Amino acid sequence: MADDDKDDQKEYRWETGYEKTWEAIKEDDDGMLDSAIADIIQKAKRKRQSEKTKQNRLGMMRHVFIVLDCSESMSVPDLKPTRLLCTLKLLEIFIEEFFDQNPISQLGIIALKAKRAEKITELTGTARVHLKALEGLANVSLTSEPSLQNGLDLALKTLKVVPSHASREIVIIMGSLTTCDPVDINATIDELQKERIRCSVISLSAEIHICRHLTQQTMGTFGAVLDDSHFRDQLLSQIDPPPAAKTQDYSLIRMGFPHSKNETEGKDAALSMCMCHIENSDEPSELSTTGHHCPQCNSKYCELPVECLCCGLTLVSAPHLARSYHHLFPVPNFEELPFESVPPEAPDFGSLRKCYSCIKVLNAVTDKNVFKCGYCNQFFCIDCDIFIHETLHACVGCNTIPGVAGLVYQKQGGKAATDGHQQQQQQPLQQQSSM
């Protein structure tokens, strides 16, 4: 009997280690796959959250190109109403969230049309420019095949001249299973790897070998979408800044904090035009008395952040730097515990267990796992756990319970970093004194 059991457990050579991925997708009581896909999305979010640590160097100033497939394959209606329209709608959400979480970064869009690559928008930190460009792509004609190599070469020409202290990335949304390239694409991949440009691919159809090879060589991510909600999760996962490359240089960056002039010596300010619209024929500049003035050359701009067209100084405001700060000190991962670990709210009147943040009554069926903060010792549901780590960036319990210092983990992290810096400064002084 023992020999028979060993024979049953033995696998063929080509079956060894084979993953039966279809077993992870199971139907619910109504015969739908929504719950299974939602579970996959939640696990992916938890995995990304667990990989975030304080020790990583992050590229806070990001220069990202979005390469969008506009070939015939984007007219397939598996993502409603079509792949292209669904992608454009999600890109609108992505652009707004990207500049909200990365206010001092820049973004550009490249479209792959009929075996050619066309730059739709240049690298800029203005979300309004990209949102208007996406409206024009909704009526583009979808024909022929895409050329992945032409899109990579076009992005490479611009990203090569980006300063070495900035993070350079390419996010490719691919709907086609094929690519029509003029020469060997491996030469372009080697050039991207040499320039330390991170490439990530989101496939709307299936896994493509050349795209997987591209992401592996450039230390990017690859994902194939299951439905529109999974597509949204894959796209929004590119918002957080990736770990900085080892070759990325340290550098001091000159930034200007512009001032607003409303009155001059008790009189109304003179009418003037802003520099960001003065050469824009679609939205010409209008005379106004308000605006943000560059502290170096006194040029006026209507919105921030922006790079001054006259002197090249990066103009930002204090809230922009503050919003980039939370990436360096993320909220620590909560401890995952079974449902029974949550103490009942009122033991004498029942055994109701609630989430501290949303006050939702936890259920042993739907909330099999709960999450506990290690500082305030409060329990949260999985939705609040993801919301705290991805959107709020602050623990609700640590900031609302009297006696618990808010953001205590950031203070400890800053103190540890300060102590380490002081120790590094003391060592050379001790060496000099001994000499």
N, C-alpha and C positions, 0 to 999 in steps of 0.2 A: 504493500500500500504506500509505503514511503517513497519507493521508486516511482510509482505512478504519479504521486503528487509532484515530484521533482520534474517529471516529464511534462506535466501540465503547465508548470510555471516557466519552463524553458521557452525562450523566444528565438525566432530565427535571427540571423545576422542583420537583415535589413529592418527588422522590427525592434531592435534593441533601442531603448530610450525614446521610442516614438510617442509623441504626445497626441492623445485623442482629444483634440480641442473641441470637437462637436459635443462631447459629453458635458462640457461646462455650460452649454446653453440648453435650458430645460423650459418646457412650457408650463404656464401657470394653470389655474383651474378653468380659465376661460379659453385656453388654447393659444394665448398670446405669448410673445417673447419679450415684452416690455420689462417685466420684472427681472428677467435674467440679464438683459442689457444694462438695466439700472444698477444691478449688483456688480457687474463688470466695471462700470464707470466709478462706482464708489470705491472699489478695491484699487483701481488705478490712482484715484485721488489720494487714498491713504498711502500708497506706495511712494508717490511723489513727495508727500508730506514727510514721510519717514526719512527720505534722503536729504532733506534740508538740515544742514548743521551750521553752527556759527563759525566753524573753522575755514569755510570756503571763501576764497576771494571771488568777488562778483564783479562783472563788467557793468557798472552802473550807467555809463554813457554808451548806449547801444545804437548801432547803425544796422538796420534790418531791411532787407529787400524781400518783398512778397512776390514770388513768381507764380502767376496764375495761368493754368491751362485753359485756353479758349479754343480748343479744337472741336471736332465734330462729336467726340465722346461726351462733351459737357452738356449735350442736349438730351441725354438719356433721362427719363423721368423716374428713376428709382429713388432719388431724393426730390421731394415735391417742392414746387412744380417741375423744375428741372435741376440738374446738378449745378448749372451756372447761377441761376437765380437764388438757389438755396445758399450757395457759397458767397454770393455778394451780400445777402442778408446777414450771414454770420460774420462776414468781414467788417461790416459796419459796427457790429457789437465789439469785435476784436480791436478795431482801431480806437474806439472810445475808451475801452478798458486799458489798452496798451499805453496810451498817453496819460491816463489817469494814474497808473502804477509806475510808469517810466517817463516822467515829465521832461527830463533833460535828454531824451533819446530822439532819434530821427528814424523815419520810415520812408520807404519808396515802393512803388508797384511796377512790375514788369508783366506784360501779357504775351503769351505764346500764341501767335496767330499764323496759320498756314505755313508752318515750317520756319517761321521767322520770329524774332523777339523784338518787342516794341516797348520802350520805356514810357509808361503812362504818367507817372509822377517822379520827380527827382527826390532825393533824400531831403526831407524837411520835417520840422517838428510841429507843423500846423495840421491838425486833424481835419479841418474844414476842406483843405485842398484834396485830400485823399477821398473823403466822403463824396465830394462832387465828381471826382473821377470815376468812382464806382457806379454812379448813376449813368454815366455814358457807356459803361461796359455792358449794361443790361440789354442794349440793342445791337450789340456786336454780332456779326455773322459768324456762325460756328461751322467751319469747313476744314477739311484736310486733317493732317496730323500735327502734333506739336514737335518742336525741336528743343529738347532739354539742354543740349550743349550750347545752343545759341543764347538761351536764357541765362545760363551760368556764366558764359563769357561776357555778356553785357553787364551783369551784376559785378563780375570780377574787375572789370575796368574801372568802375566807380569805387569799389571797396578797397582797391589797392592803394589809393591815395589817402585813405582815411588814416588819421594819426594812430600810432601804435598803442597808445594808452586806451583807445576805445575798443569796444567789443564789436566784431563784424560777423553778421549772420545772414543766412538766406533761408527762407521758409518757402517750400515748394508745395503747391496744391495741384496734384496730378490726377486727372480723370482718365487719361488714355493708358492703355496697356503697352503701347509702343512709342518709340521716339525716333524721329528721322534726323540724324545728325550728319553734318558735312564731312567730318573726319573722326578719328578715334576719340571717344569721349573720355577715355582713361587719362589722356594727356591733360585734359581740363581738370579732372579730379585730382591729379597729382599737383597741379598748380594751386588749386584751392587748399590742398593740404599743406603746401609749402607756405602759403600766405596766412595760414591759421584762420581760415574762414569756416565757420560752423554752418553746416547744411542740414536741415531737417526736412522730411518729406511726409506729407499726408496724402495717402492714396484713397481715391473715392471708389476704386474698383476692386483691386486685389493687390497682393504683394508683388512687387516688381524687383527682379534681381539687381538691375543696375542702380535702382534707387536705394535698395538696401545696402549695396556696396558703397554708394556715395556717402550715406550717413555713417557707416562704420569707419570709413577712412577719414572723415572730417569731424568725428566725435559728436555727431548729431543724433537725432531721434527719428524713428520711422514708425508710422502707424497706418493701419487700414481701417476705415470707418465701417461701422455696422448700420447706423441710421443717423438721422440728423442730430439727435441728442448726443450720440457718441462723437459725431463730427465736431459739434460745439465744444465738447470736453477736450478733444485732441487739439483744437485750435487755441482755446484759451490756456492750455498748458504751456504755450509759448510765450505767455506774458511775463512770467517770472524770469529775471535775468539768470543766465546760466553761469556756472563757475568760470572764472577768468582763466585764459590759457596761461601756461607757465612762462611763455615768452612775452606775455603782455607787459609793457613797460610801466613803471611807476612814474608819474609825472604830475607836477603842479599845473592846474588848469586855471587860467585867468577868466573870471566871470564878473559881470557887472550887474549891480542891482539898480535898475532905472528908477527915476523919480518922476512924479507927475506934477506938471505946472498948470495950475488952474488960475492963479492970479499973479500979477507982476506989479509990485509996488502999489497995491491997492486998486489996480485996474484989471479989467478982464484980459486974459491971455490972448495973444494974436492968433488969428486963424492960420492954420498950416495943414499940410498934407502928410500922411504917414508914409514911410518908405516901403512898407510891405505891400502896398497896393498901387504905388505910383507907376509901376511898369506893367501892371496887370490889366489887360484890355477887357477881360470878362467882368471883373469887379474893380472899376477904376476908383482911385482914392478920392475922398471927399474932404472938403475943408471942415476942420473942427478945432475946438480949443482944448480938448482933452487928449491924453495919450501918455505913453511911457517914453521918456527921453533917455537916450544913452548917456551915461555919466562921462564918457570919454569924448564923443564927438557931437553930442546933443541931438542926434537924429531921433525922429519920433516914430514910434510903432504903436499899433492899436491893440496888439495882443502879445502875450508872453507864453512860453519862452521862444526866443528867436535869436538868430545870429545876425549881428549888425552888418548891413550891406556896405557900410562905409569903412568901418575900422576892423570888422571881423570879430568883435568881442561878443561872447555869448551872454545874452541878457536873460536873467532868470529872476524869480522872486523867492523869498524865504520859504513859502509853503511848498514850492517845487522841490527844494532840497530836502525838506522835512518828509515829503511823501516818498522820496527815494531812500530815506534812512532806514525804514522798517525792514527792508530786505536784508540789511546787515545784521539785525537782531530779531530773528523770527521768534514767534511764540513757541516755546518748547512743545514737543509732541506729548499729547495726553496719553495716559496709560489705558490700554484697552482691557476691559474687565467684563465678566459675564453679567447678565441682568440681575442676578441674585445679589450682587455686591452693593446695589443701591439701597440705602436704608429707607424704610417707609417714612412718609412725611408725618403721619399721625398714627402710631402703632395702636392706640386705643380705639380708633374709629375706622380701621381698615388698613389695608396694605397698599395704598396708592403710592406709586413712585413717580416722581416728576423730574423733568430736565430743569436744571437751575436757570438756564438762559431763556428758553421759550415757554416754560411752565407746561409743557406738553406731558400728558400722562403716558408714561412708558408702558409698553406692552411686551410681555414675554415672548410673543410670537414674532412681531415685527422688529422689536428692539432687543435682539438676542445679545448684542454687545453694546456696552456703554463706555464712556470715556471720562477719565478722572484727571483733573488738573493736580499736579504734584505740589503746588504752592497753596492754593485755597482749598483743596480737597473737595471740590464740588464735582458733581457728575453731570455730563452733557450727552445729548443724543448725537447721532452721527451727523445730522444736518447742521447742528450748531457747532460741532467740532470743525467741520469743513468751512463753515462761514467765519469762524473765529480765525482760522489759520490763513484763509485765502482772501478775505475781504476786510474784516475788522482789524486784524493784526494786533489784538489786545484781548486778554482773557476777561470775560465778564465778571467772574467771581473775584479776581484779584483787584478789580477797579471799583467794585461796589460794596464789598463786605468791609465794615469798619474794623480796623486793626490789621488788615492785610494791606501791605504796601503795594500800590498799583505798579505794574511793570517791574516787579522786583527782579526778574530775571535779566532785564536790560541793565538795571543798575549794577547787578553782580557782574554781568559780562563786561560793562564798561570799566568797573573797578579792577577786574582781573587784567584787562588789557592795559589799564594805566599802570598797575603795579609791575607788569611785565616790561613795559616801556621804561619805567624808572630803573628797574634792575639792569636793563641793557645800557642805560646811560651811566650807571654807577660803576660798571665794570671797566670802561676805559679810564675813568677818573682814578680808580684804584691802581690801575696799571701805571698811570703817569706818576702818581705819588710814590709808588715803589721804585720807579726809576730815579 
